[in-house]
Amino acid sequence: MSNYELMLLIHIILFCYWLGGDIGVFYSSNFVVDSKLSRETRLVAAKIMLGCDLIPKICMSLMLTVGGILTHYNGIDHPLWQWIGIILLGPVWLSIVLVQHFKHQAAYIPTLTKIDFYFRWLLVAGIVISCLISLSTGRLDDAPWVTAKLLGFAFLIFCGLMIRVNLKDFGASYTKIAQNNYDEADNQAMALSLKKVKPWVVTIWIVLVIEAALGIVKPII
């Protein structure tokens, strides 16, 4: 297996587990908000949901690095500073994701969560600006599908941020359920929060499929 084939395989695996894992997370979340179920059942569903949620997060954090390496094999050269950013982004982002998941009770997690939130906004802005520069200089004229995929990825990050913003009530209500200190108002707030994020979740699924199609077809126009 060549280096290109290895990176392509990793890229496909990341796509599959991102989409599949995300669907699993959303499916299990419906049991968490179901007030007809017992508290114990909802807590088990929540553990399954949170455990599955780690997989899409891992895949997302590594996708830009793997994609950036693949563009090299597709004939797109990167200056040294860009290579440094491409190679470091995945491990750094992955580390943030893993620390937040496995050390979620640590005192520094609220600060790290804020850093992660603004880090993602910075990525969105950086990707868009990079694409605009590439369009103005003609750097990606021979591979416009790469620009489209990059902008699509920026939009995926944006969708994730919108999900995070709209899930605040979900998280607060879940904490009350875990502490066995909740009422019907908390159940309703949790269900409404999940309803708000559903359009963003479905959008992510659609955009992921479009991203995959762009990578396969590689349209010139």
N, C-alpha and C positions, 0 to 999 in steps of 0.2 A: 504494500500500500504506500503510495506516494504521500508527501507532506500535504499536498493539495487535497487528496482524497480523504486523508485523516481529518483535516480541518472541515471539509464538507460534511463528513459523517457527524462530527461534533455539532456542527451548525444545525443539521437535521434533527439530531437528538434534542438539542436545546429547544427547537421549535415544537417538537412533538410533546415534550414534557411540560413546556410552558402552556400550550393550549389545553392539553389533556388535564394537567394539574389544576389550571384555572377553572375549568368546567367542574372538576371534582370539588373544589373549594366552594364554588357558588351553590352547587347541589346540596352539599352538607350544611351550608348556612341556613337553608330553608328549615331544617330540623331544629336549629338553634333558636329560631324565632317562633317556632310553633308552641304557643302557650298551652295547647291541649296535651302536650307531652309532659312527662314528669321532669322535675328539676334535674334529677340525676341523668336522665336520658339526654336532656339538652346540654348538660355539661360534657358528657361523653362526645356528643356530636361536635361541640365546640373544640374539644381536644383534637378530634379527627380533622376538623376544618383548619385549625391553626397549624397542625403538622403538615397537612397537604399544601398549605399556603407557602411553605418554605421553598418547595420545588420551583414554582413559577418565578419566585423572587430570585433564586439562584440562576435560573436560565436567563432572566432579563439582565442580570448584572454582568453576565459573561458574553452576551450576544454582540455587543459593539466591538469587543476585542476580537472575537472570532470572525465577525463580519469584516472588520478592518484588515485582518490577515488575509482573508479570502479575496478582498479586492486587489491585493498585491498579486495574487495568482491569476487575476483577471486582467492584468496589464496596467494597473494604476499604481504609479510610484508614489512613495511617501517620503518626505524629508525626514531627517533624523529626529527632529523635535516631535513630529507627528507619530513616528514609530514609538517613541518613549511614552507618549500619551496613550496610544493604542494598547501597548503591552501592559502598562500600569493600571489602566482604568478597570479592567476586569478584576484583578486581585484586590484592589482597594475597595471597589464597590461590593464585591463578594464578602470581604471582611466586615464591612458595615452591616450587611444583611445578616451574617451569621452571629455577630455579637448581639445584635438586637433580638435575635430569636432565642439564643441559648443563655443570654445574660439579662433577660428582660426585667429581672427584679433588682438589678444593680442600680446604685444611686445615680450613676452617670447616664442611664438610658434616656431620660427625658431630654437631656442636652444633645445626646447623640441622635435622637429622633428628629430634633429640630435641624441639626446639621444635615442629616440625610434628606429632609424635606427641601431645604434650600439648595442642597447639592443637586437634586433632581431638576429643580427649576433652572439651575445653572447649566445643566446638561441640555435641557430643552433649548435655551437661548444659544448655547454654544453650537449645537447642531444646526439650528436655523441659520445662524450667522455664517457658519462654515459653508453651508449649501449656497447661500447668497454670494459669497466670495467666489466659490467654484463656478457658479453660473456667470458671474461678471468676467471672470478670467478665462472661461472656456475650458477649464481643467478637466471637467467631466463631460465634455460635449460628446465624446465617443461612447460614454456609458451613462446616459440619462437615467437609466433604471436604478443606478446607485444613488443618485440624488433623490429619486422618489422613495427608495427604501429608507434612506436616512431621515427624510422628512416624516415618513410613516412611523419610524421608530420614535422620533421626537413627539409625535402625536400620541403614541402608546404611553410614553412617560407622562404626558399631560393627563391622559385618561386615568392613569394610576393615581395621580395627585388629586384629581377630582373625586375619585373613590375614597381616598384617605380623608378628604375634607368632609364628605357626606357620611362617613362612617363614625363620626364622633359620638353620636347618640347610641350607636350600636355597641361601641366599646364601653361606654358608661353604663349602659343597661346590663351588659354581660358581667361587668364587675359586681353589680348589685346581685345578680343571680348567683354568682360564685360565692358571695358573702351571705346568701339566703336572706337578702334584705331588699326585696323588690315587690312591686305591685302591678296592677293591670296597666297603669300609665307607662311603666317601664317596658312592658311587653309591646305596647302599641308604638312607643318611640323606637324600639329596636326594629320592629317590622317595617315602620315607615322609612327608617334609615336604609334598610336593605332594598326597599322599593326604589328609593332615590338613586341608588348606585347601579341598579339593573341595566339602564340604558348604556352606562359607561362600560359595564362588563361585557355586554353583547357587542358593543362597538370594538372593544379590544379583540374579541374573537374574530370579527369580520376583517379588521385591519391585519391581523396576523395571517389570515388566509391570503389576503391581497399581497402582503409582503412575500409570502412563500411563492405565489404565482409570479411575481416580478423577478424573483431570483431564478426561477425555472425558465421563463420565457425570455427574459432580458430584452425587453422591447427597446428599439432604437429611437422611436418617436414617442 
